[in-house]
């Protein structure tokens, strides 16, 4: 920051302040880890956590979604191939 001091221009030293404003001082001693976790699970949060080896295979959530959609599509296709039509029971003839 440059400050004009009379006729000469001098540089004002700027020291970063380590003091935070009072409204920004947080007290984490009363914090509870996972406070809302059960509520999210109860309400049906749509979050899935991948194991590390699975996470290495996908670069982002879009690629995970594409793989899951592909799997669902393949599942639907093969299920239609394996479902057999119901056979009509043979008619009983009157004797």
Secondary structure by P-SEA (a helix, b strand, c coil): cccccccbbbbbbbbbbccccccccccccccccccaaaaaaaacccbbbbcaaaaaacccaaaaaaaaaaaaaaaaaaaaaaccccccccccccc
